[in-house]
Amino acid sequence: MKSRLKSRRSPLAAVLAIALVGTVATTLGGSASAAERTATSHRAGGKAIATKTSAKPQMFRLNHGAGEPTIGFTRDGKLFYTASSGCVTSCAGQPQMAETVGPGGRAILVTADQGKSWQDVSPGVPAAGLSPHALSLDPYIYVDRNADTDRIFDIDLNAACAELSFSDDQGKTWITNPLACGEPVNDHQTLFSGVPTESPSPLYGKVLYYCFNKLAYTKCTKSLDGGLTFIPTTGLENPECSGLNGHGVTDKKGVIYLPYTGCSAAPSVAISADEADTWKIVKVPGARGESGGDPSVAVDKNGNIYVVYVDSERQTMLSVSKNGGKSWSKPINVGAPGVTMTNLATVTVGAPGKIAIAYYGTTSEEKNGFWNGYLTSGIDVLGSRPTFYSASINNPKNPLKAKGCGPGRCGRVLDFIDVEISPSGQPWAAYVDACRETCEKTGVESYADNEGVAGTLVGGPRLNK
């Protein structure tokens, strides 16, 4: 369906402050877990196969709390990770790991050595706990890779506002701007960019989109100056859907693809070709409904659309459209062999037909068993017999979650995780270890069990070529 509302063509209420804030970087001692385990090669449906290529999982600890982590790569291979302990006011009495710098326990961390060490490059002065962001109920990071520079966007929600900082020098300095003050019930935010389709000459060279949940509908704004000011666009309303949107993307022509949930229990994608002024909601046919949570979408350079979602049987499913959403492939189960239930599945794409998928999964028959963080590389996905390489990035003897994970929200992990492909073609994903030493023995979690971790597959197919 399409909807068109009258768009207000004025910037958001005044930008209250624009401040250039220097960052004092703090190095955190990350730790790696190099597994002897090898990823399982398999077909759709979990049938293991033999392949000439192998991959091994590797996990890195950030020594920092996390919840709903997002990540992004710069062109030179630095990985940025947004972390939050989930402590809204303070973490008094908790271990040092949860005593994060800055209000709200949030931070922007970066690694330049493939996860071995991490630096806190948050806006403000992290070492002194000073931040221009008041607090954060939800952190979010987006790395916009451009021809001349990489712009890193850091967004935090504080109930009534969304506060935005961005950096053009990899976190050394930041410009801070209240993004959407006066917008309550602001959740499930997503920030992404695309080439213009309507605007003649945006100052930034791209159009920057910010979309978020307003309960009954999704609202989007756009910026033509790289995040200094924003213009409201048409709201996305559908009586069959809730307002819960996933993370948006654009194709090389600037068409927006925004994953949508709650549309008559079928995963859907909202598509706009005119900078979010009109929308068409496309359902993925053949899907066995949803078990809750956001579907995930990716689009490659040829315009092929990939949708991943967790269905009503708790399986991670993939469907592909080669014609802009007009028709879709039959959904296939991309879960690793032995995985009985999954949650928080997310997808990204490199070269056409090569994808990476991250999710939480369990091999238990009981939903209250232990859960692990799975990472999958998929190749030949546009063909009839794709091959997948899947592994738990953590050793299953040391699970990341206990007492169930979803449907939908996964305890202290919260609503989503993230996956990206590095410039070298490796898949990387962000998870939360919500079940550490004591929890592993007792199955009981606490706020101390809330550490950010990153995982990758070493070896295996390169996904960018």
Backbone hydrogen bonds, N-H to C=O, Kabsch-Sander energy under -0.5 kcal/mol:
donor,donor_aa,acceptor,acceptor_aa,energy
3,S,279,W,-0.5
9,R,7,S,-0.7
10,S,8,R,-0.6
12,L,230,F,-2.1
16,L,14,A,-0.8
19,A,176,T,-1.0
21,V,19,A,-0.7
21,V,174,W,-2.9
23,T,172,K,-2.2
25,A,23,T,-0.7
26,T,120,D,-1.3
28,L,118,W,-4.2
30,G,28,L,-1.3
31,S,61,R,-1.3
33,S,59,M,-3.2
35,A,33,S,-0.9
35,A,57,P,-1.2
39,A,55,A,-3.7
40,T,390,S,-3.0
42,H,388,F,-2.7
43,R,47,K,-2.6
45,G,333,N,-3.2
46,G,43,R,-1.5
48,A,46,G,-0.7
49,I,41,S,-2.6
56,K,458,V,-2.7
58,Q,456,T,-2.2
59,M,33,S,-1.8
60,F,454,A,-3.2
61,R,31,S,-3.7
62,L,452,G,-2.3
65,G,97,M,-1.3
66,A,450,N,-2.3
68,E,413,V,-2.0
70,T,82,T,-0.6
72,G,80,F,-1.8
74,T,78,K,-2.1
77,G,74,T,-1.8
79,L,111,T,-2.1
80,F,72,G,-3.1
80,F,78,K,-0.6
81,Y,109,L,-3.0
82,T,70,T,-2.4
83,A,81,Y,-0.5
83,A,107,A,-2.8
85,S,105,G,-2.3
86,G,104,G,-0.5
88,V,86,G,-0.9
94,Q,91,C,-2.2
98,A,95,P,-1.6
99,E,95,P,-0.6
99,E,96,Q,-1.2
100,T,98,A,-2.0
105,G,102,G,-1.7
106,R,103,P,-0.7
107,A,83,A,-2.4
109,L,81,Y,-3.0
109,L,107,A,-0.6
110,V,119,Q,-2.1
111,T,79,L,-2.1
116,K,113,D,-1.1
118,W,28,L,-2.0
119,Q,110,V,-2.6
120,D,26,T,-3.3
121,V,108,I,-2.7
121,V,119,Q,-0.8
125,V,130,L,-1.9
128,A,125,V,-1.3
129,G,125,V,-0.5
129,G,126,P,-1.5
130,L,125,V,-2.1
131,S,129,G,-0.5
134,A,132,P,-0.6
137,L,157,L,-3.4
140,Y,155,I,-1.3
142,Y,153,F,-2.0
144,D,142,Y,-0.7
144,D,151,R,-3.0
145,R,143,V,-0.8
146,N,144,D,-0.6
146,N,149,T,-1.1
151,R,144,D,-2.1
151,R,149,T,-0.6
152,I,150,D,-0.6
152,I,167,S,-2.7
153,F,142,Y,-3.0
153,F,151,R,-0.5
154,D,165,S,-3.2
155,I,140,Y,-2.8
156,D,163,E,-2.1
157,L,138,D,-1.2
158,N,161,C,-2.2
160,A,158,N,-2.0
163,E,156,D,-2.9
164,L,177,N,-2.5
165,S,154,D,-2.5
166,F,175,I,-2.3
167,S,152,I,-2.1
172,K,169,D,-0.9
174,W,21,V,-1.9
175,I,166,F,-2.6
176,T,19,A,-1.5
177,N,164,L,-3.5
179,L,162,A,-2.1
179,L,177,N,-0.5
180,A,162,A,-1.4
182,G,160,A,-1.2
183,E,160,A,-1.6
183,E,180,A,-1.0
185,V,159,A,-0.6
187,D,185,V,-0.6
187,D,213,N,-1.1
190,T,211,C,-2.2
192,F,209,Y,-1.9
194,G,207,V,-1.8
203,L,224,L,-1.1
204,Y,224,L,-1.7
205,G,202,P,-1.0
207,V,194,G,-3.2
208,L,206,K,-0.5
208,L,223,S,-2.6
209,Y,192,F,-3.5
210,Y,221,T,-2.5
211,C,190,T,-2.5
212,F,219,K,-2.3
213,N,187,D,-3.7
214,K,217,Y,-2.8
216,A,214,K,-2.0
218,T,236,L,-2.2
219,K,212,F,-2.5
221,T,210,Y,-2.3
222,K,231,I,-2.4
223,S,208,L,-2.7
225,D,229,T,-0.5
231,I,222,K,-3.4
233,T,220,C,-2.2
234,T,276,A,-0.9
236,L,218,T,-3.3
237,E,235,G,-0.8
238,N,216,A,-0.5
241,C,238,N,-1.8
242,S,261,T,-1.1
243,G,215,L,-1.9
245,N,243,G,-0.9
246,G,259,P,-2.6
249,V,257,Y,-2.0
251,D,255,V,-1.7
254,G,251,D,-1.9
256,I,272,S,-3.2
257,Y,249,V,-2.9
258,L,270,A,-2.8
260,Y,268,S,-2.8
261,T,244,L,-1.5
263,C,266,A,-0.6
264,S,240,E,-1.4
264,S,262,G,-1.7
266,A,263,C,-1.8
268,S,260,Y,-1.8
269,V,282,V,-2.6
270,A,258,L,-3.1
271,I,269,V,-0.5
271,I,280,K,-2.9
272,S,256,I,-1.7
277,D,274,D,-0.7
279,W,3,S,-0.7
280,K,271,I,-2.1
281,I,1,M,-1.0
282,V,269,V,-2.9
282,V,280,K,-0.6
284,V,267,P,-2.5
287,A,284,V,-1.0
289,G,287,A,-1.2
291,S,310,V,-1.9
296,S,308,V,-2.9
298,A,306,Y,-2.0
300,D,304,N,-2.0
303,G,300,D,-2.0
305,I,321,S,-2.9
306,Y,298,A,-3.2
307,V,319,S,-2.7
308,V,296,S,-2.4
309,Y,317,M,-1.8
311,D,309,Y,-0.6
311,D,315,Q,-2.4
312,S,288,R,-2.1
314,R,311,D,-2.2
317,M,309,Y,-3.2
317,M,315,Q,-0.6
318,L,332,I,-2.3
319,S,307,V,-2.2
321,S,305,I,-2.5
326,K,323,N,-0.8
329,S,320,V,-2.6
332,I,318,L,-2.3
334,V,316,T,-2.4
334,V,332,I,-0.6
335,G,316,T,-0.6
339,V,336,A,-1.9
340,T,362,T,-2.9
341,M,362,T,-1.3
342,T,314,R,-2.0
343,N,360,Y,-1.9
346,T,358,A,-2.2
348,T,356,A,-2.0
350,G,351,A,-0.6
350,G,354,K,-2.8
351,A,463,L,-2.9
354,K,351,A,-2.5
355,I,353,G,-0.5
355,I,378,G,-2.1
356,A,348,T,-2.4
357,I,376,T,-2.3
358,A,346,T,-2.2
359,Y,374,Y,-2.0
360,Y,343,N,-2.7
361,G,372,N,-2.5
362,T,341,M,-2.0
369,G,366,E,-1.7
371,W,401,K,-3.0
372,N,361,G,-3.1
374,Y,359,Y,-3.1
374,Y,372,N,-0.7
375,L,391,A,-2.5
376,T,357,I,-2.8
377,S,389,Y,-2.3
378,G,355,I,-2.9
379,I,387,T,-2.7
381,V,353,G,-2.4
383,G,380,D,-1.4
387,T,379,I,-2.0
388,F,42,H,-2.6
389,Y,377,S,-2.7
390,S,40,T,-2.5
390,S,388,F,-0.5
391,A,375,L,-1.7
393,I,373,G,-3.0
393,I,391,A,-0.6
394,N,373,G,-0.5
398,N,395,N,-3.3
400,L,371,W,-2.1
401,K,371,W,-1.5
403,K,368,N,-0.8
404,G,369,G,-1.3
406,G,409,R,-0.8
408,G,292,G,-0.6
410,C,414,L,-2.5
411,G,409,R,-0.5
413,V,410,C,-2.1
414,L,411,G,-1.3
418,D,430,A,-1.2
420,E,428,W,-2.9
422,S,426,Q,-3.0
425,G,422,S,-2.1
428,W,420,E,-3.0
429,A,455,G,-2.3
430,A,418,D,-2.4
431,Y,453,V,-2.7
433,D,451,E,-3.7
434,A,400,L,-2.7
434,A,432,V,-1.2
440,E,436,R,-2.9
441,K,437,E,-1.0
441,K,438,T,-0.6
442,T,438,T,-2.3
443,G,439,C,-3.6
445,E,443,G,-0.5
449,D,446,S,-1.4
450,N,448,A,-1.5
451,E,433,D,-2.0
452,G,64,H,-3.4
453,V,431,Y,-1.9
454,A,60,F,-2.5
455,G,429,A,-2.4
456,T,58,Q,-2.4
457,L,427,P,-1.0
458,V,56,K,-3.5
458,V,456,T,-0.5
460,G,54,S,-1.9
463,L,425,G,-2.2
